[in-house]
Amino acid sequence: MTIKPLSDRVVIKMEEAEETTKSGIVLAGSAKEKPQVATVLAVGPGGLVDGKEVQMTVKVGDKVITSKYSGTEVKVDGEEVIIVRQSDILAVVE
């Protein structure tokens, strides 16, 4: 099954949380920070959103930073993805 986002929506997959710190300390599950970097899997067409014309600036394959706890989590073929508005994407990682 594939997801085709509508309007200004973007489908992203979050990167895995760090298991260890830079100094090598292994983190417990509750101590891991929720990741904010994700990979763009699909992009909607943009268009008219709330009376304003929206052009999509991200593309499939981009690494992006999103707002914490934004979007709607969906399970597709056993894989967790998140559908967010383009406005919830803060930056593109280069």
C-alpha positions in Angstrom: 0.0 0.0 0.0 1.2 3.5 -0.8 0.2 6.8 0.7 -0.4 9.8 -1.6 -0.7 13.0 0.5 -3.1 15.7 -0.4 -2.7 19.4 -0.5 0.2 20.7 1.6 0.8 17.3 3.4 4.1 15.5 3.5 4.7 11.8 4.5 7.9 11.4 6.5 9.7 8.5 8.3 11.5 9.5 11.5 15.1 8.4 11.9 15.9 6.0 14.8 16.7 7.5 18.2 20.3 7.3 19.4 21.0 4.2 21.4 24.2 5.6 22.9 25.7 9.0 23.8 28.8 10.4 22.2 30.8 9.1 25.1 29.5 5.6 24.7 26.9 5.4 27.5 24.0 3.1 26.5 20.6 4.9 27.0 17.5 3.2 28.5 14.3 3.4 26.4 12.8 6.2 28.5 16.0 8.3 28.4 16.0 8.5 24.6 15.0 11.8 23.1 12.4 11.7 20.4 14.1 12.2 17.0 13.3 15.3 15.0 15.2 14.4 11.8 13.1 12.5 9.2 13.3 11.4 5.5 10.6 12.6 3.1 8.8 9.7 1.5 6.0 11.5 -0.4 4.9 15.1 -1.0 1.4 16.5 -1.8 0.7 18.7 -4.8 0.4 21.9 -2.8 -2.3 24.3 -4.1 -4.9 26.4 -2.3 -4.8 25.9 1.5 -6.9 28.1 3.7 -7.4 30.6 0.8 -3.6 30.9 0.2 -1.5 29.4 -2.6 1.0 26.9 -1.2 4.0 25.8 -3.2 5.8 22.6 -2.0 9.5 23.3 -1.3 10.5 19.8 0.0 10.9 16.8 -2.3 11.1 13.0 -1.9 14.4 12.0 -0.3 15.1 15.2 1.6 16.2 15.0 5.2 14.1 17.4 7.3 13.8 18.6 10.8 10.2 18.7 12.1 8.4 20.3 15.1 8.4 17.9 18.1 5.2 15.9 18.4 3.7 17.2 15.1 1.7 15.3 12.6 -0.3 12.2 12.6 1.3 8.8 13.0 0.1 6.1 10.6 1.2 2.4 10.2 1.6 1.3 6.6 2.7 -2.3 5.9 4.0 -2.5 9.4 6.1 0.6 9.1 5.5 3.8 11.2 5.2 7.0 9.1 4.0 10.4 10.0 1.9 12.8 7.9 2.7 16.4 8.6 1.8 19.8 7.0 4.7 21.4 5.2 4.5 24.3 7.7 5.5 21.8 10.5 8.8 21.2 8.7 11.4 23.6 10.2 14.4 23.0 8.0 16.0 20.8 5.3 19.2 19.1 6.4 22.0 19.3 3.7 
